Amino acid sequence: MLKKNRFFCLLFLFLSFITGCNSTKKVTKNASPMAIFSMSSNFSIKWHDDGFNKDENIKKGGLLSEQINKLIDKKNPENFSAEERLLKADEIFREKMQEIANIQIINREDFLSSEAYSEQVASIFTYIDSRAFLSGYQKIQSIGRKKARIIMQELGLKGMFRFDFNFEKKLVQGNKWNGEVSALAEMKVFIIGANGKESRPITYTSLSPEKIEISGKNYDQQALVDLFPALIENLISKFIMDYFLE
């Protein structure tokens, strides 16, 4: 009998551990409406650092280095397309949430013009960061539970989302003189619940099956940029299906 009780105690502890590790629960119903609280990405598309891709193009930098990149290569769409990708992500997320999960994401203008959100002030340190933010949004990536609850109460929201995207180019064949490059996208999603608590990041990555040829260190930069919308749709659809379907 003692051994049997010990077994059930160990089983209970094991199941408790498994449950505790799953910190982000699925949201299934009664979750509408919701809103996008923040959406950001890197400005320029840099080479992915996988251990053998290291060179001068991979170095991380702040806003100053981003501006220098733009001045050096004014015609490179990789340096000027961040806003387009964020707008596309915003559009796709709204459409897919309605289409897949039947959850409404409130109008961006309604959210931005709300009194509670308008009162939020970005930290001075965010202005030297090398992140692009969705048009109209303040450079705020997170707030406390109390402020989050105030925003949601004013707008009647059941929850909010924070998105952090990272867009890169990955060498998949050969070298940077003669080889092939693909688009690589990473998406981190934070779900802010009705109690104002923000979840741990939920991370997805996607590599384009299409490859752009590199010849003499040159490749079609616009063609590479054009691969990202499909990756964004894949990432967002996977997230919604994972967390908003029974």
HELIX and SHEET records of a PDB file:
HELIX    1   1 LEU A    2  CYS A   21  1                                  20    
HELIX    2   2 LEU A   63  ILE A   72  1                                  10    
HELIX    3   3 PRO A   77  ASN A   79  5                                   3    
HELIX    4   4 ALA A   82  ALA A  101  1                                  20    
HELIX    5   5 ARG A  108  LEU A  112  1                                   5    
HELIX    6   6 GLU A  115  SER A  118  1                                   4    
HELIX    7   7 ILE A  124  ILE A  128  5                                   5    
HELIX    8   8 ARG A  145  LEU A  155  1                                  11    
HELIX    9   9 GLN A  221  VAL A  225  1                                   5    
HELIX   10  10 PHE A  228  TYR A  243  1                                  16    
SHEET    1   A 4 LYS A  46  TRP A  47  0                                        
SHEET    2   A 4 MET A 160  GLY A 174  1                                        
SHEET    3   A 4 ALA A  35  ASN A  42  1                                        
SHEET    4   A 4 ARG A 131  PHE A 133 -1                                        
SHEET    1   B 4 LYS A  46  TRP A  47  0                                        
SHEET    2   B 4 MET A 160  GLY A 174  1                                        
SHEET    3   B 4 ASN A 178  ILE A 192 -1                                        
SHEET    4   B 4 ILE A 202  LEU A 207 -1                                        
SHEET    1   C 4 LYS A  46  TRP A  47  0                                        
SHEET    2   C 4 MET A 160  GLY A 174  1                                        
SHEET    3   C 4 ASN A 178  ILE A 192 -1                                        
SHEET    4   C 4 ILE A 212  SER A 215 -1                                        
END                                                                             
